Structure formats: C-alpha cells, structure tokens
Amino acid sequence: MAVKEGHWTDGAKILYHGRTYRPAGAKELCATCWEARDHFERARRVRIRSFLIANLGVFEVALGATQFEDVRALGVFHGVVGGALMSWAAEREAKVRREVRAGVEAFNRCQFLPSADGTP
C-alpha cells in the first residue's frame, strides 16, 4: 500500500495492487489492522467535513459578491467569512494527508511485521 503521489494529486488517495482508493475504501481493506482502519476513518471524516466547510465558504463568497452593490459592508463581511472558511478547509486537507500517510504506514507494518502471538 502506498500514498498516491504526483504533480496533480492531492495526497489523499491510496494505491493498493494497482487500484486507487479513497480513505473510506482503504478502510475496508484493513479488516485485521485496527490502527490503519482508525487513521483512514479519521481521514474520511475530516475530508467530508472539509468539503462541507469549503462549499459553505464558496456560498458565502458568492453571497458577498451579490450583496456588494446593495450593502457594501455586508457584502465585504460575507466575503471575508467565506474566505476564512475556505482557508480553514484548505488547512484541514493537510490533516487528511497526515492521517492517510499514517494509515498507510500502519497498514504496511501490520502486513509485513508479525505480531507477538505469531498472527499476521
């Protein structure tokens, strides 16, 4: 298992046996490794919430742009709030990448290092 990397990738997808998975799909592959499953589940939750926050930010910016001509102060306020929400969502994407990388490392440890009782 490896993190999908490249110039046009976001670092939140996983490669396993030639197939690409998102964190939710990778979680299903981790039936025996609870640590990796937990990392992928956290990445999935953060990714969903970041998507919602970013869309709310886009809505606020669009609302600010439409109100800018009528009430400038309110339009600027909505634009600032929308920009802050989109910035916050972008920062959360870094957390997704960290969780995905930690999940891949945990999965690889579970697959290649036997446990203390001899089970893989």
N, C-alpha and C positions, 0 to 999 in steps of 0.2 A: 504494500500500500504506500502511496506517495501523494504529496500535495501537487495538484496540477499547477505548473508554473509556466510562465511565458510572458511575452510582451502584452498580450491582450487579455490576460486572465486576471481575476481579482483575488486569487489565493484562497478562495472559499470552496473549492471543489477538489475532489479526491479521485485519484486514478487507482483502480484495482483490477488486475488482469485485463488491461486494455479498455476497460469501461470507465466512464466518468460518472461520479456520484456527487450529489449534494450532501450536506451533513445529515439530513433525515434518511437518505438512502444508505449512507455509510453506517448509520446507527444500526440498521437492520442486519448488517454484515457482522456485527460484534456480539453474537449471541453468548460467547464464552468469556469475553473480556469486558467486565463491568466498567473499568476505568475509562477505556476508549469510548464505550457507549455513553457514559456521563459527559465526556468532553463534546461528543457530537451532538448530544441533546442540548447542552448549553449553547453551542454554536447555532443550532437550529432556532432556538428561542430568541437569541439576540438578533439573528438575521431577520426573523419575521418582524420583531418589534422595530428594528431599524428601518425596514421597508415602510412600515406604517408611519413612523415619525417623519421619514423623508417625504412621503406623499402628503402628509399634513403640512410640511414646510412648503412644498410646491403650491399647495392650495392657498396658504397664507400669502405667499409672494404674488400669486395671481390675483387674489382678493385686494392686496395692497395696490397693485397696478391699476385695477379697475376703479378704485376709490381715490386714486391720486389726484384726479382732476376736480372731484367734488370737495373732498375734505382732505387737504394735503397732510395734515398732522396724523389723521387716522390711517391714511394710505402708507405713510412712512412707517408708522408703528407696525402695521401688518407686514410690511416688507422686512423690517428688522426681525420680527418674531419668526417669520418664515426662513430667513437666512440663518438665524440661530438654530432652528430646528434641523435644517439641512446639514449644518456644520456638526451638530451633535450626532446625527445619524452617520455621518462620514467617520467620526471618531469611533463610533461603536463598531464599524466594519473592521477596524484594526483588532478589536477584541475577538471578532469572529475568526480572523486569520490566526490569531494566537491559539484559540481553542481548537481549530481544525488541525493545526500543526501538532499540538499536544495530543490530540486524539490519534493522529497517525503514528506518532512515536509510541504511545501506549499500546496501540494495536500491534505494531511490529514487535514490541517487547513481549507481548502475550503469545505471539505466533512463534517466535524464534527462541525464547528462553523458557525452559520448562519450569513449572512451579515447584515448591518444596515437596509436595506429595507425589511428584512424578507425572502429573497430568499436564498436558499442553495448554 
